[in-house]
Amino acid sequence: MTESRRELLKQLHDLERRADAVRQRLTDVDPSASTHPPLLDPQTVDVLQKLVIDHLSEALLVVGLDGVILDASRPARWMFNLRHRNLGHVKLETLAPDLLDQIGDDWSRRLLDEGAIGCSGRIDIGSARMEAEMLMVAVTELPRPIHCVLIRDVTAIRLAARTNEDLLQRLQEKHQELEAFTYRISHDLKSPLVSIGGFSKLVDEDVQRLRGLFDSLSRATSDSSFTESQADVTGDEGSSSSDSVANSDSTRPEADTASERGGASLDPALLAQLHALGAEIQDHAVEIRRATHKAHGLIDQLLDLSRIAQSTVELAPQDIRSLVELSLKAHAPDLRDARVKVVVGKQLGTAWGDFQLLSSVFDNLLSNSIRFLRDVDQPTLTIKHRILDGQPIWFVEDNGPGIPEADRERVFDPFVRMDRVHKGSGVGLAIVRRIVEMHGGKVWVEPGEAGSGTRVVFSLAQQP
């Protein structure tokens, strides 16, 4: 029996109880004043009871054991378009045949045996169709046993429920499409980023070779200038040389002489400008590679979010201490570099969850805390387990700068960074929330035990 049917039965019994109390109080005569007449006659009591019944929100039908409708409340008469002249002639089977078919042809006898029966279905009233819940109660305390039938119109409720289900289904489908789209776009963006990074590296290498050529050319120009100056100094002494030597010099190829003149005519200032331009291009290539690396990391984080949303949670008992030890081992170098003191509770308990996903929770929480502990004196990281309101919780706490109360909810949004000083992608806590919610739990941020620092607390659903 559904909750709504139980409520209807409760209302009916309460109505009967109050009617009996009213009847008793209004018709009984005080023995000490036997000469006084009743305050109200039975007919008035019946009218009052009728008014109470007519103001019920549900339709009430009084049915004989043979199924004939003996009386009906105002909502029932309106619902089934009944007239007073129809009472005593119309059977319940003609009004709600589908509902009675669920109980069976011997519904009256079965109702007497069981006392109360509930069902739900559709009722056709002319060309209209109504979804209804029906509760039938056998009243055997009267001289003439009857059945009371309560019928509630739930068409609007069912329609709203179906509409909500459809909207939720469509929302879930759109969410899945968005997750798949994000995954595809993120995956496709990685290829051009790899190409940009590769070509920027090639540009850097080409610029280095070009700068080497500039250096060689600069040295050659310097050497040529030095040779010419030496020739000017010794030119007069060589004027008395033999004609044979002069004739031999005059036969040198004109191209070689032009080549020397060309090399000697290069402007050292121009070479310096070209050298500086090469250095600037090389710096730009380095910035391109740095930005490409950052974008690559963001896309990897976005892919992680998409993979988590599309992953299947494989529930199994997990020893939390084992998960914590694995995460601490993976972050051991960073913990040593930041001089972090790690405090782990004696009892960390067990939880139902997916091993890989829960490992990712502790990995992200540790990475987040370590990043904010690098500039802290005596940095401390605490991992403990407690019972809060009968629910097991775990938390990772650090004595870092802390998170303002106004931002403690926003930090779980993807790519939201409250602090631009400490490097981070801004998706670590978003991943933590998504995994925790996939496990039926909650995650929140609160101050540390000393009122400062940050404590990230999460719960997980208990054994299914």
Phi, psi and omega in degrees: 000127182289167181297321180295325179290321176299321179294320178298316179297321179296318179297319180296313179296321178295322178296317178297319181296315181292323178296318178296320180294319179296316180299318182294318183286328184274337186251337181290149179251134177294123181302328181286347178228057186295342180280349181276138178284164177301148179297319179227143178279162181305325180296320178295320178299318179298321179296317179297316178299322180295320178297319178298315181296320182294339181264008172291146178286333179272155175281130181243126177242134173259118189239138175284170181295339178272003178091357180282136180281116182270326181204161181210141176286167181301314177300325179291318179296323179290319183296316185257007179056048181268147174246160180301328181289342178280337183295135183091357181235332183267138179262155181297329181299331181282338181269320184224064183295321182295322180292319180290332177297331178293331181272321180122165182296331181266039185299325182293314179294318180297322179295321177297325181286319187267338179090321181205139179221137177236148177202171179216153181173204182249147177235126178267123178237098186065234178270356182265154178232134184233139173266130188220158169244134184237134175237125181246131181232130178274128178250100185256359182282345181276160176303325178243103183302144179221173173243133172257127184242118175258128181235126180245130177279114181244023181300311181295322180294314180295320179297317178296321179295316179295321178297317178296319178297317179297317179296318178295321178296316179295321178296320178294318178297316178297322179296317178295319177298318179295320178296316179295319178297316178299319180296315182295314181298316180298318180293319181290330180289339182293324182297308178296328177295321176297319179295316179299315179297319180294315181291325176296326176293320177296320177300318179299315180295319179297319179296322178298318178294321179296320178295325176296319177296319178299318179298317179296316179295322178296318179294320179297320179296319179296316179297320180294319178296320179295321180295317180296321179294322177294323180293324178296322181293320185263007184295319183294321181294330183272359182289339181267012181291167183292154180295332181294322179291320180297319179294324179296320179292327182289344180270004178296146181300139180296330181296318180298318180295319178294323179297318179295319179297320179296316180295322183286339184271356179296135183279119178302327179296322177295319177298321179295321178295317178296322178295318179293321177296321177297319178296321179294318178297321179296320177297319178297321179296322178295318178296323177298316179295323180294315178295322178297318179297319179295314179297322178298319178294320178297319180294322177299319178293320178297321176295324177298316177300317181293319180296319180297317181296330182265356183280159178258131181278118178259100185284135176198155178297129181237133175278111185297325180299321179297319179296318181294317180297321177296318179294319179296323178294320180293330182258012183303315179300316180294323178295321178292317181298324181271000179057044185273131172272125184255128178241120181243131180298155180292321181243117177251352174070188178233163179209154174272124180183181178269130186300309183295317183292317178293328174298320178296327178300308182291325178299314182291321179294320178293315179300318181295317181292317182299322181299325182267358181260356186293332182254021184252139174285134181052059180295137182227137178236126184239135178232119184217171182227136179218173174248121181238115181054042179077001182248129177290136177228157175230149178214151174242120186238141174228161178258037178283198185291343179084173181237129178301149183301325182292341184253004187289344176264325182292336183296344179272355177283142181298138174063022174262122181238118179281337185232118180273350181285312181274125184293143178179157182275337181086015180240356183300310180289331175296320176296319180300312181299316182298317181293316181298316180293327175296336178266010179075022182246189179227156178221142180207168181244139177214165179294162178289179185297326181274007180089357178232178182076194183226134174236118176260117185249140176216151176239161178229151178298142180284180187307128181291000000 
